[in-house]
Amino acid sequence: MTDDGLVRCGWAIGKPGSADFELYRDYHDSEWGRPLHGDVPLFERMSLEAFQSGLSWLIILRKRENFRKAFAGFAPEKVARFTDADVARLMADDGIVRNRAKIEATIANARAVAEVDDFSELLWSFAPAGRRRARPKTLADVPSVTPESTAMARELKRRGFRFVGPTTAYALMQATGMVDDHVQTCWVPPSAHEAGR
């Protein structure tokens, strides 16, 4: 429980009053696990999940607005036109995570999005079908990989996407409401992914 009396998932709890706590709380309460659709929002989340790989999500949240500015609001058609000069610009931008492989992957992924008829539909086609599974009791009950995330990663890689392994794919599924991994005691109301289709 936090200073507002609400129970949240353990990862979203920090020192009340700190900027980091506010970032985590707001992201947890208003975004994480909520059904998300559309090429731009999903491309942004996919890109941020890739940049987060090996780092704390808090680092990404702190730099999120800088990422948006650096990557043209994550409009895939704009990022797809980035050149070597843009890569150099991004490598010099200390407002983002300066990792050449991840920067180049983001540009390659934007180009791959352009080859997909409906990127949102493609990603959501891997959301678990049928009856929604029960929320996990604890964070220890949350998987890091599922058959669906493995299938998503395989298909995305087949289409030329990078930095989208099964673990990153599952994190994307969690973040965009394809699965609901808020713990059972969390105050955030359940939202069936079917409602977001």
Rosetta blueprint (number, residue, H / E / L):
1 M L
2 T L
3 D L
4 D L
5 G L
6 L L
7 V L
8 R L
9 C L
10 G H
11 W H
12 A H
13 I L
14 G L
15 K L
16 P L
17 G L
18 S L
19 A H
20 D H
21 F H
22 E H
23 L H
24 Y H
25 R H
26 D H
27 Y H
28 H H
29 D H
30 S H
31 E L
32 W L
33 G L
34 R L
35 P L
36 L L
37 H L
38 G L
39 D H
40 V H
41 P H
42 L H
43 F H
44 E H
45 R H
46 M H
47 S H
48 L H
49 E H
50 A H
51 F H
52 Q H
53 S L
54 G L
55 L L
56 S L
57 W H
58 L H
59 I H
60 I H
61 L H
62 R H
63 K H
64 R H
65 E H
66 N H
67 F H
68 R H
69 K H
70 A H
71 F L
72 A H
73 G H
74 F H
75 A L
76 P H
77 E H
78 K H
79 V H
80 A L
81 R L
82 F L
83 T L
84 D H
85 A H
86 D H
87 V H
88 A H
89 R H
90 L H
91 M H
92 A L
93 D L
94 D L
95 G L
96 I L
97 V L
98 R L
99 N L
100 R H
101 A H
102 K H
103 I H
104 E H
105 A H
106 T H
107 I H
108 A H
109 N H
110 A H
111 R H
112 A H
113 V H
114 A H
115 E L
116 V L
117 D L
118 D L
119 F H
120 S H
121 E H
122 L H
123 L H
124 W H
125 S L
126 F L
127 A L
128 P L
129 A L
130 G L
131 R L
132 R L
133 R L
134 A L
135 R L
136 P L
137 K L
138 T L
139 L H
140 A H
141 D H
142 V L
143 P L
144 S L
145 V L
146 T L
147 P H
148 E H
149 S H
150 T H
151 A H
152 M H
153 A H
154 R H
155 E H
156 L H
157 K H
158 R H
159 R L
160 G L
161 F L
162 R L
163 F L
164 V L
165 G L
166 P H
167 T H
168 T H
169 A H
170 Y H
171 A H
172 L H
173 M H
174 Q H
175 A H
176 T L
177 G L
178 M L
179 V L
180 D L
181 D L
182 H L
183 V L
184 Q L
185 T L
186 C L
187 W L
188 V L
189 P L
190 P L
191 S L
192 A L
193 H H
194 E H
195 A H
196 G H
197 R L
